[in-house]
Amino acid sequence: MADNVKPRVKVPSKAKAGEVVALKTLISHPMESGQRKDKDGNLIPRSIINRFTCEFNGALVIDVTLEPSISTNPYIEFDAKVDATGEFKFTWYDDDGSVYEDKKSIEVA
Amino acid sequence: MMLRTRATTAAAVALALGFGPAMAEPADAELVVNEELTITTKAPAAAHLDGALSEVYSGWLFREDETRAMQMDDFDNPMFVYAEQGMDAWNTAEGSEGKSCADCHGAIEESMKGVRAVMPKVNAAGALWSMEDYVNSCRTERMGAEAWKWNSDQMKNMTTAISLQSRGMPVAVQIDGPAAEFWERGKEMYYTRFGQLEMSCASCHELNAGNYIRADHLSQGQINGFPLYRLKDAAPVSIHQRFVGCVRDTRAETFGAGSQEFRELELYVASRGLGLDIEGAGVRP
């Protein structure tokens, strides 16, 4: 079970129709690889975010598989083209079954 | 003797021809955070540095474009994850008294404004204290909680949250009056050679700032950006933690984080940054 997991996203509040906007996402997470050992030589179990998705008004924008070598607090930045006012939904899937969500709306003028 | 003279002459010629150590000027850049807050990273040196330095530069100016960019946007600056955790701790009651920092101090944005800029400082009892000492005195004496270790995650989260409230304010440490004796000792330490390599702070950060030591671009060793995020550690680093690293690199037995020696050195090094602004939470490689 990972502690202090907190998703953050940065989305511009406004855009022009058809504009490509940069979306920045960050989730605080230890991303324990499952390769490390503790002081007593026992393997520390893997605990990572294994999947990240972003949807815009229900349509998939990006779907990312994350692997154990990705470091602490994974930061993912990508672009999306927005045609209409709507809502971005960001979802992170944890190894322990937890699902973290964040939503941000964008207004198209 | 003859040989030595010749070698010296050769060295002088090489320098004159520009074959000296690799030199790279600090970046010609301005630190503007979130496109609104301009932070002074270059300033004329304080009077006490007369003869040593003419201008002081933040370590930010010695870093690569990508690293500098991370500090220009709070979302890209990894320190904000830790600052947020520090803010949460600020509002969390702990210890036998059932009090949080906020119960006495109120909002961190108000009560801690400017605190980082004057640290370390001489307390009411005449001792030189760093921010960590103030945090722990509150924890043990007013909250009835356990003291945090100097370089523990909790302590660094808290000092990050507090330091951020002074972002953009000029360094304002007091070096005269009751602080004078500590400052003098810190200065002496700065110029004292330590370790098997017999290097003082000044060997790198005064005489060779701008040069490369292997792959490292030496800065002036300013601490106005601390506590800061180091990419190689993927974690925040405190001032004393960096001091330990530097002294260790001279192959010396280092002083401990939180030692009196490092408090005094912290005061002196902070005073070398008079004229610069507190960066709140820097990002370095």
Boltz contact constraints between the chains, C-beta under 6 A:
constraints:
  - contact:
      token1: [A, 10]
      token2: [B, 75]
      max_distance: 6.0
  - contact:
      token1: [A, 24]
      token2: [B, 75]
      max_distance: 6.0
  - contact:
      token1: [A, 28]
      token2: [B, 81]
      max_distance: 6.0
  - contact:
      token1: [A, 71]
      token2: [B, 234]
      max_distance: 6.0
  - contact:
      token1: [A, 72]
      token2: [B, 234]
      max_distance: 6.0
  - contact:
      token1: [A, 73]
      token2: [B, 81]
      max_distance: 6.0
